[in-house]
């Protein structure tokens, strides 16, 4: 029995993502990520999809929906709002960054609800959650809390100085995740990786 077309495409995208990860030989990820984190799709019940509401996150959500439909898993769409406090070195203290934070939280909640509605329209059970904090830490902790079998997130494909300064949330999640992680590259990233 062959693999259905859309699942074959999804598996191909996963293989491309795994190959991209293996190509990061000098990074702290190493090659063990794709090789050591085996997963049984038959046991997959909950997929955590991290979103920052970017196009790369929307692409990751679409991929997670396709997978959830195939294996009958539920999805939790999770968003991390940055903590509005800043810790200053002595003699400073913790201060609140002057932001219109209530509006940011409300906008995030509305976008989460819209994402969940999209997932539910595709026939997949979906919940949402959000929290304040450091993005990669919050994603890993949420995956543990809900017993996620897979974390799915998009990548912005930053390189060079922006990657060195900002780091990669995807890399940090992969390093600390309690389950398998699927990093979904944008189409342009796949094309550049194959050149």
C-alpha positions, -999 to 999 in steps of 0.1 A, spaced: 0 0 0 15 33 -11 15 66 7 -13 90 -3 -1 119 -24 -6 147 2 10 126 29 39 118 6 44 155 0 43 161 37 69 134 43 90 149 16 88 183 33 98 166 66 127 149 49 138 183 34 136 199 68 156 171 84 182 174 56 184 212 63 190 204 100 216 179 92 234 204 70 239 227 100 270 207 110 288 235 127 258 245 148 249 234 183 221 213 169 244 187 153 232 158 132 216 138 161 184 158 160 168 141 130 183 107 138 176 104 175 142 118 178 122 90 163 85 91 165 56 67 158 29 85 139 4 60 152 9 72 187 8 109 179 -22 125 196 -13 161 203 6 185 181 18 218 195 21 245 168 40 276 179 30 308 161 42 344 160 15 350 134 41 354 106 37 338 71 63 312 82 41 303 112 10 301 90 29 277 67 38 256 97 2 255 109 -10 244 74 16 216 75 5 206 110 -32 205 100 -24 181 71 -5 158 94 -32 160 121 -58 151 96 -38 120 85 -31 107 120 -62 120 137 -43 142 162 -54 174 179 -36 207 176 -28 233 202 -19 266 187 5 284 211 17 320 211 43 336 233 40 373 240 73 389 250 75 398 286 70 436 290 95 438 318 132 445 316 158 437 342 185 464 345 219 457 360 226 472 395 216 497 407 186 492 384 157 470 390 129 454 371 109 480 352 78 478 330 85 488 294 61 515 284 39 497 259 3 495 251 5 459 264 -33 453 269 -39 460 232 -11 437 222 -25 409 243 -60 414 229 -47 414 193 -28 382 200 -59 365 215 -80 375 185 -53 361 161 -51 329 181 -89 325 179 -88 330 141 -61 304 137 -81 279 158 -112 286 137 -91 278 106 -79 245 121 -114 235 132 -128 243 97 -103 217 84 -119 191 108 -92 190 134 -98 194 171 -80 225 182 -72 244 214 -52 276 220 -29 289 247 -6 319 252 17 331 278 43 357 285 80 348 285 110 338 265 97 322 233 118 290 232 115 282 269 77 287 269 73 265 239 92 237 255 74 240 288 40 240 270 49 209 251 57 192 284 25 204 301 2 191 274 21 160 266 27 170 230 41 143 207 53 168 182 62 205 181 57 222 147 71 256 140 81 277 110 115 292 104 123 328 93 155 316 77 177 343 92 214 340 84 245 359 93 245 387 118 207 387 125 209 350 133 240 355 155 223 383 174 188 370 176 196 333 176 171 309 164 140 300 184 138 268 163 173 257 173 167 264 209 134 245 209 151 215 191 179 215 218 155 213 247 122 198 234 107 168 252 94 154 219 101 155 181 102 189 164 93 196 129 107 229 116 89 238 84 109 260 61 92 285 37 93 275 0 121 300 -7 143 285 20 138 250 5 148 263 -30 180 280 -16 189 249 4 187 227 -28 209 250 -48 
